[in-house]
Amino acid sequence: MTMPTFTRWALTATAAALLAACGGDSDNNNNGGDTATPYTLQLLHFADMDGATGALQNVEPFSAVLDKLRGDYPDNTLVLSSGDNYIPGPRYFAAADDAMAAVPGIAVAGNGRADIALVNALGVQASVVGNHDLDGGTEEFANIIGMDGNYPGADFPYLSTNLDFTPDSFLSGRVQQDGQPLDSLPNGALAGYGTLEVDGETIGIVGASTPSLGNITSTGDITIKPDSGGNTALAAEIQPAVDTLKDAGINKIILLAHMQTISIEKELATLLDGVDIIVAGGSNTLLADDNDRLHEGDTAQGDYPLMFRSASDEPVLVVNTDGDYKYLGRLVAQFDDSGVLLTDTLDDTINGAYVADATMAEGGTINSDVTAIVDALNQVLAERDGNILGHTSVFLDGRRSQVRTQETNLGNLTADANLWIARQYDPSVQVSIKNGGGIRDDIGYFAYPPGSTSADDIEFFPPAANDNAGKASGDISQFDLEGSLRFNNTLTVGDVTATELHQLLEHAVAKVEGVAGQFPQVAGLRFSFDPAQPARLSTLNGDEIDQAGQRVRNLVVLDDSGAVVDTVVENGSVVGDANRTFRLVTLGFLATEGGSGLGGDGYPFDFPLENRLDLNDEVVPAEGNNAATFADPGSEQDALAEYLLANFDTATPFNQAETDTDQDQRIQNLSAREDTVLP
């Protein structure tokens, strides 16, 4: 990029103030660098550390890898996060245990604080706001990132230039002026963008969050922009922040983007002018080079870095890694004296994904604060792993790639549990629908036989024993449920018409190609869908055309024996009275209207959910819903716990093995099998 000379360009008041804050000089347009020597920056980055139960075993070697790589460029290193620094789940809630108050970096126990303490210990200098950072709502977000007595809060700012935090009463007091040095801001600060000085050079850091935030998390009164217009409109929201930094003479700019799908970050690279590096987040996309050593079974989803040309035809790099502290991303890049990336100096023997394991950690030092946090969390979690709720003889499949594209045995189990518990409150409930994206982890484990890395050889097992916790192989514990159903959504019952049930399922399969979280897991019904047919288009993005969808081909409601009691859709059309109703249980998250009038994950509950019953507001039934006490009644963790306790012990374990798509019965994908929905 070409940096403007200040004698030729009129600075805005904001840009002038930013220039002064950054130590700018109208006689020196090189940001203090040597005009003869390229400037080298090492960027270490990670994201999506959002709660998988195995992440705690990764974070100690991760800290040593980070220490080793930081030591290679001690004066030229930035450490950044592209969001989702935590998620509601086992370690998130374990941080509220009184035992955590004695842990360095925490001092005052509270949800999510152990995860922030880990990120602090690793030396993160800035993070974008991810969707999971807001899952507990804006009040809890404020409590997690803000100081509380001896709890320091987030020792780094959260950034997002397309979010306005000021309307939200819990967050407005944390908002800081844009453009300031980020290391001068108070702990728990919120801003759109700012700067960091690295070896005499001022680096601009801009944050941007997905505009669909309001449909996938709890945003309170935050204003999210844009509300329409797609990626072009999003780029237009980001560009002014970049322009202000450029006008202040800053010619090296990094965008921390949490867009959920890396295709958006790729397009932003071509739409923006002045951004050099985009650190993607939210999609868990593992970018790596052929010479990068990966965890067994992992496969790169693209080269590291991805290279694009900006709107002004200058190079832009996009980087990302997989989450849960499995990899540290490393980009060592050089810039010329105009701030343009020298892409011919990129070295794939240096840049790429660094696996977090003992071998890679050699030569680095494990962070002692990280160890203290991990040890304390493991002790709390071990107690929860000893609270046994049921038994399975098979692996329960909660893999992201599966629950978001097909029926799984874990999806069936939790949908069945929701239906079962709902009937304790209201015996007339007939069907259960939940989103696959609400299932966040397996219950069980998988491994490759020695000497094999082929996906065809992978072996699946029920949960492993934990002798320290008194857990036997196949036991399902509180820890397992908290890890898989991390959001612990409340359950809601209501009436839907035949037409509405049809459209709910059209929405559910509309984005199966994109492995979207809206894909359903169901009970009490069976349906087929054809992904080759037109998908239902929502109005979440103002430039999309609303379209009903034609993917659901056949749909029937079943009784407890599996017999058909009502044919709802045949050959793509609703049959019988379109206004007849069915009693349905779903997640409160899906049935709660967002700012767009739709429910979570875009579910079209914009129609009235007639005769609505929110189970968490109801009196607990006398029987069948009070054997487990760790989760609130009327929540999906409690539903699964009660269902397991009532039905699946060691004598009668759950034994429905996972099936391939061509064998699925409840959700029949016609690209993989014949349709057998109708009797």
Secondary structure, 3 states (H helix, E strand, C coil): CCCCCCCCCCCCHHHHHHHHHCCCECCECCCCCCCCCCEEEEEEEECCCCCCCCCHHHHHHHHHHHHHHHHHCCCCEEEEECCCCCCCCHHHHHCCCHHHHHCCCCCCCCCCHHHHHHHHHCCCCEEECCCHHHCCCHHHHHHHHCCECCECCCCCCEECCCEECCCCCCCHHHECCCCCEHHHCCCCCEECEEEEEECCEEEEEEEEECCCHHHHCCCCCCEECCCCCHHHHHHHHHHHHHHHHHHCCCCCEEEEEECCCHHHHHHHHHHCCCCCEEECCCCCCCCCCCCCCCCCCCCCCCCCCEEEECCCCCEEEEECCCCCCCEEEEEEEEECCCCCECHHHCCCCCCEEEECCHHHHCCCCCCHHHHHHHHHHHHHHHHHHCCEEEEECCCECCCHHHHCCCCCHHHHHHHHHHHHHHHHHCCCCCEEEEEHHHCCCCECEEECCCCCCCHHHCEEECCCCEHHHCECCCEEEHHHHHHHCCCCCEEEEEEEEHHHHHHHHHHHCCCHHHCCCCCEEEECEEEEECCCCCCCECCCCCCCCCECCCCEEEEEEECCCCCEEEEEEECCEECCCCCCEEEEEEEHHHHCCCCCCCCHHHCCCCCCCEEEEEHHHCCCCCCCCCCCCCCCCCEHHHHHHHHHHHHCCCCCCECCCCCCHHHCCCEEECCCCCCCCCC
